[in-house]
Amino acid sequence: MHTIDSDSQQNCLYITLSGVVVVDAAQQVQEKILTHLEQLEDGFSVINNISEAEYGYVSCVPLIKEVMETLVQHQVGRVIRVVKPGIFLSQLSTVSNEVAAYPIETVATIEEAQTLLDSTQP
């Protein structure tokens, strides 16, 4: 299951990926992200929970790169990734190193991510 949500008050995009990430799901995630970005201001934050994602098909890599590039184009601020060691983390880290023009902070739980975000909100 994959969920995308946003909070305009916190100016934050929430992306949760779980299980196996396949192309159809990655396309749906990309479309939902684009919709939610319209509701956020420049400098928005992202909390990306991939702690329950197992792995992604290689065919998803171009879509993941596009999403990262889109975040940069929309002037993403802070990116906090909720992770656990595993194949998907390795896959996403490789793509992030190739594309991401923003620092990625990692934490172990969604609660830690939210606390970290809240601690820097004005």
N, C-alpha and C positions, 0 to 999 in steps of 0.2 A: 504494500500500500504506500502511496506517495501523497503527501498533502502540501499544499502551498497556501499561505495565508499572509496577510499583512496587517499592520497596526499603524494607522496614520498618526495617532497620538505619539507613539514612540518612534515613528518614522523607521519602521523595521519590517523587513521581509523575512518570513519564516518558511524554510524549505525542509521538508522531512522526506527522506528516501529510505525505504526498507525493502527487504527481500532482494530479489534479483531485478536489476534495472535493464529492461529491454527497450528496443527502439520505439515502439508504440507509446510506451509509458514515458520515455524521455521526451518525445514530441509533445505529449500532453502537459508535462511539467513545464517545458519551455513556453508553451502558449499561456499557461496560467501565470507564470512569472511575468511575462510581458504585460498581461492584464493588471497584475498587482503593482507593477512598477509605475503605472500611470497615476496611482494614488499616493506615491511617495515623493518627497522632496530630495533634491541633490544632497549628498552626504548621508543618505539612508544607511542603516546597518542591516546586516544579514545574519540570522542565526540558522545555520545549516546543520540539521541533525542527520548524520549518516551512521549513527551508532548501531542501527539494526539492518543496514544494507549489507548484503552478502558479497555481491560482485555485480559488475556491469558488463554487458556484451561490448566487445571492441567496436562494433558498429555504432555504439552510442557516443563514442569519443568526439566526433565532429559536432554533435548537438551540445555536449557538455562544454566544448570550447566556445561555441556560439553563445551559450548562456553566460560564461565568464566574460567574454568580450562585451556582451550587452550590459552587464553590470558595470563594467568600466566606462562604457559610453554614457551610462546614466549616472556617473559620478558616485559610485558606491564609496561609502566611508569605511566602516568597520565590518570585518567578516569574522564571525566566531563559528567554528565548526565543532560540533559534538561528535566525538569519535570513539571507537574502540579498535584495537589492532585487528587487522584482517586484510583480506584481498581487496575489498572495495576502497579502503583507506589508501592502500598502496597505489591502486589504479588512479584514484582521484588526485593524490599527491603528485604523481607523475605528470598528469595533465595540468594541474595547477602550476607546477614549476615551469612548464612550457608557455603558459598563457597569462596567468594572473599577474596583473600590474597592481596588486594590492596585497598587503600583508594579511596572513590568515592566522588567527589565534585558535588554539585547540583546547578543549576542555573535555571532561569525561561525562558530564551530565547536562541535561537541558536546564536544570536548576542553576548550575554553575554558570552557564551561558547567560541566563537571564540576569543573575546577580552581577556578572561582569558588565553587561550592557547597562543595567540600572545604575551602577556605580559611576558611569561616565555621562549619564544624561544630565543636561542642564537643569 
